[in-house]
Amino acid sequence: MGRDAVSGALLVVGDVVTDVVAVHPEPLAPATDTAARIRTLPGGAGANAACWAAHEGLAEVGLLARVGAESADWHERVLVAAGVRARLVVDPAEPTATVVSLVDGAAERTFLTDSGAALRLSPADWAPELLDGCAHLHLSGYLFFGGTSRELARLALRSARERGVPVSVDPASAGFLAGLGAERFLDAVSGTRVLLPNADEARLLAGFGPGADEGRAAAELSRRVPLVVVTLGAAGALVAEGGEVTARVPGRPARAVDSTGAGDAFTGAFLAARLSGADPLAAAAAGCRAGAAAVGRFGGRPG
């Protein structure tokens, strides 16, 4: 078993989203029609990661999230069918978060995000008993971008630390990170054991500009968080610990259709592997395999 490896149940606290995925092989044509293949699918970084962890064989996966009444039953059914124990708080006022994902001919996506009920998850929705039997807590970074959800995330992190449960965080969005501020985000996630950014998020959090070497960024971040795993898309991932890059994992060949949720797939598979005893290198390789599978299908969930 690798250093800091864990075994047992995973609890994800994060977001459930209704994704509207529009794949348009041709560039968008302003002020007129653009042909597209459009699907409405279940999504959300937290929910996707939980589903991928269960798909990878992790027997005990739980999810805490907030949804709207209009789609609560649908989302719960889909999550349960995927092997996730869903604790969905139904918001009395806001609908489920919705993301319109515009996917171009290169499978790159642009998001239009309505956070809806997702960022209204609050400390009142938390109970320390959620950590009973839990070996690892994963927090979706989106929680840190709203006032009440940030309070909830910090409470969950504090509860986990008191119980000795290790915590991981996926920073989730370079755009939202820039708005919140890198130092404010890092202060909020203080005590986290594992950070799972993509290259852009890693650069931003390390205080480096666009185009800076992601290895330098990962190494710098690992001075503040013990284990940093940076996803590089088709180029794979790198692992940093103790102020240095300790491993680089090559990407897996894939026919890209839709990159929505590829990072969530990596996160879920990485955590499932770690919870099964894999070291960081092997877990990152499992994450790359799941990410490659994810880009070959529509949406952010496993098939």
N, C-alpha and C positions, 0 to 999 in steps of 0.2 A: 504494500500500500504506500503511495507516494506521500511526501510531506504535505501536511494540512489536508490530506484526503479524509473523506467522511463517508459514513454509510447510514442508510435509513431513509426517512421520509423527507420530501421536499415540500416547502410551502412557498408559493409565489404570491406576492401582493402586487397588484398592478392594474392593468386596464383591459377591459373588454370593449371591442369596437366592432361596429358594422362597417365593413369595407365595401366600397363601390370601386371595383377595379376596371379601368378602361384602357385596353391595350390598343394603341393606334400606330400601326407600322409606318405611316407617313407623318410628317411634321404637322402640328396643329395649324389649321387654316383660320386665321382671325376673322371674326364677323360672319362666318358661314359654317357649313357642315364639314366634319372630318370623320371618315368611316372608322369605326372602332368595334372591338369585341368587348362587351360590358357584362360583368357579373357582380352580383351582390353576395358577399361571403362573410363568414365570421372571422374576426381578426382581433388585433390589439397585441402589443408587444408582450405584455404579461401573460395573456391567455395563449398566445402562440407558443411562447417558450414552455409553458406548462404542458401543452399538448405534445410538443416535440419530446419533452422529457419522458412522458408516458409512452409515446411511440417507440422510444429507444429502449423500452423495457423496464423503466422504473415503476415499481408496483404502487408506491404511495406518493401521489402528487395532489396537493391541494391548491386552491386558488381563492383569494379574497379580492373582490372587485365590486364596483358599483355600476348599475345599469339602469336604463329607463324601463318603465312598465310595458311599453309597446313591443319590446323584443326580448324581455327577460326569459320567458319560457323557452323561446327558440334557442337562445344562447346557452341556457342551462342544459337543454337536451343534447346539444352538440358537444358541449364539454364533457358531460357524463359519458356519452358514447365514445369519446376519445380516451376515457380512462382517468379523467380529472374529477376530483371531488370539489364541486363548485359551491362556494359560499358567496352568492350574489346578493348584494344589498340593493333593493329597488328604490330608486330615487323618486320622491313624490312630485318633483317639479320638472326635472330635465330629462330629455330622452337619452338613450344610449349614445355614447360618442360615435361619431361618423367620420370616416376618412375617405375622401375621393383620391384614388391613386391613379395618376396618369402615367402610363407605361409606354415609352417610345420604342422605336424599332430596334434599339440596342438593349432593350430590357431594363433600361434605367428608369427610375420612377420619381415623380414629383408628387408631393402630398398636399392636399387641401384638408385641413383638420378642424373639426368642430368637437371640442373636448366633451361637451354635453355633461353627462353624469360622472364621467370617469374621474375628473379632478375634484369632485365633490366628496370623494371618499374621505372620511373624517376620523379623528380619534375615537368618536363614539362608536364607530364600526369595528374597532379593535378589541380583542379580548386576549389576555395572556394565554388562555387555554388553547388558543390556536397553535401554540408552539408545543403542546403536549405531544411527545413522540417524534418531534421534528428534529432532524439532523442538520438541516440547512435552510436558511431563509434567503429568498431572492426577491429584490425590490426592483420594479421597473422604474427607470429614471424619469419617466413622465410624471410620476407622483411628485417629484421635487419642483415641478414647474407651476404648481398651484398652491395657494395659501393653506387651505385646510388639508389637502392631500399631502403636502410637505410635512405638516404637523403629524399626520398619521404615520408617514414613512419614518420620521425621526423617533416616534414612539415605538414603532415595531422594531427598529434598529436597537433602541435602548433596551427593550424587553429581551431581544435575542442575546445581546451582550451580557445581560444579567444572568441569563441561563447558560451561557457558554455556547450558544448556537452560532456558528459562523454565518456571515452575511455576504452576499454578492450583489452588485449593482450594475445594471446596463444603463449607461448615460442617456441612450435613447435618441437624442436629436441635437445635432450641432447648432441648428438654428435656434432652438429653445435655450440651449446652453449659453449661446452668445447673449441672449436677452437677459438671462438670470445672472450671468457672470461666473467665470470658472472658479474663482476663489470661494465664492459663496456656495457653489455646488460642492466643492471639495470639503468645505467646512461641514456642510449638511450631512455628508456621507462618512464623516470621520468615524473610524472604528470598523469600517468595512474591510473584509479580508480579501475579496476578489473584485476587480474592476474589469468590465468587459466592453470597452469602447471600440468603435471603428476608427480608422486612421484619422479622419477629420476631427472626430471628438477627442482623440488622444492628443493631437497637436494643439487644439484649443485649450484643453485642460492643463497641458504642460506649459502653456504660454508661448508656443511657437506659432509662426505664421504659416499660411497656406504653402504647401509644397515642401515644408521642412521634413527631414527624415523621420519616418514614423518610429524607427528603432530608438532614436534619441528621445523621442517623446515618451515611448513606453518605458524606457529606462528611468527617465526623470520621474514619471508617475509612480514607479515601483519603489521610490524612496518614501512615498506617502501611503501607499496601499501595498501590502505584502506581495500579492500576486496580480499582475496586470496581463491580460490577454487581449491583443489588438487584432481585430479582424481586418483583412485586406482584400475582401472580395475574391475575385478569381485568383489572386496571388496567394491566398492562404491566410496564415495568421502567424503572429509571433508572441512569444512568452517572455515576460520580464519579471525578475525577482531581485530584490536587494540592490537596485540601482544599475542592473545590467540585463541585457537581452540574453536569455539562457537557451532559447530554442526558436527555430523558424520552421513552420510547417507548410509544405507546398499545398497549393490549391488542388482541387479535384476537377477533372474534365467534366464539363456540363454543357448541355444545349440550353442556353438561357431563353426563357419565355417571359418570366416575370420575376424581378428581384425582390418584390414585396415579401418581407418576412424572412429573408435569408439570414439576417443577423439574429433574429429570434430563434431560428432553427439551430444555428450554431450554439446559442446560449443554452437552449434546452438539452441538446445532445452533450455539450460540454459538462453541464451540471449532472446529467444522468451518469455519465462516465465517471466523474469524480465520486459521486455517491456510491458507485459500484467498486471503487478502489483504484481507479486509474490515476497515474501521475499526470501532471499538467500537460506534458507533451502528448501523451496518448489521448487525453481528453480533448485537446485542441484538434488532433487528427479526427476524432469522432465528430467534433463540431464542423470541421471542413466537409466531411462526407455528408452531413445533414444539410449544410448550406448549399452544396451542389445539387442535392435532391430537391431542395426547396425552389431553386430558380428554374427548375424544369417543369413547374406546374403553376397554375393560377392560384393566387392568394398566399397567405402566410402559414397555412396549416398543413400537416402531413396528410397523405392520401389514405 
